[in-house]
Amino acid sequence: LVERRYAKAGQAFRMSYSIYDDKVVFISSAKEAYGFVVQSKEFAELMLMQFELLWSNSKK
């Protein structure tokens, strides 16, 4: 099961991130082509809270 939500018009994100346990992986646009990992339980929790806030305020 996949659920998608969309940002409001004009809110383009040029990077993406994924959260895995205590790691947050950031991936840039193809134009700049870089990525990095932050390993921190507190940071991963913060990013998860941010994701949940964005998710709850987005449209289905």
Contacts in CASP RR format, 6 or more apart in sequence:
PFRMAT RR
TARGET T0000
AUTHOR 0000-0000-0000
METHOD contacts of the structure
MODEL  1
LVERRYAKAGQAFRMSYSIYDDKVVFISSAKEAYGFVVQSKEFAELMLMQ
FELLWSNSKK
3 60 0 8 1.000
4 60 0 8 1.000
5 55 0 8 1.000
5 58 0 8 1.000
5 59 0 8 1.000
5 60 0 8 1.000
6 58 0 8 1.000
6 59 0 8 1.000
7 13 0 8 1.000
7 54 0 8 1.000
7 58 0 8 1.000
8 58 0 8 1.000
8 59 0 8 1.000
14 28 0 8 1.000
14 29 0 8 1.000
15 26 0 8 1.000
15 27 0 8 1.000
15 28 0 8 1.000
15 29 0 8 1.000
16 26 0 8 1.000
16 27 0 8 1.000
17 24 0 8 1.000
17 25 0 8 1.000
17 26 0 8 1.000
17 27 0 8 1.000
17 47 0 8 1.000
18 24 0 8 1.000
18 25 0 8 1.000
18 27 0 8 1.000
19 25 0 8 1.000
19 44 0 8 1.000
19 47 0 8 1.000
19 48 0 8 1.000
19 51 0 8 1.000
21 44 0 8 1.000
22 39 0 8 1.000
22 40 0 8 1.000
22 41 0 8 1.000
22 44 0 8 1.000
23 37 0 8 1.000
23 38 0 8 1.000
23 39 0 8 1.000
23 44 0 8 1.000
24 37 0 8 1.000
24 38 0 8 1.000
24 40 0 8 1.000
24 43 0 8 1.000
24 44 0 8 1.000
24 47 0 8 1.000
25 35 0 8 1.000
25 36 0 8 1.000
25 37 0 8 1.000
26 35 0 8 1.000
26 36 0 8 1.000
26 37 0 8 1.000
26 38 0 8 1.000
27 35 0 8 1.000
28 34 0 8 1.000
28 35 0 8 1.000
38 44 0 8 1.000
END
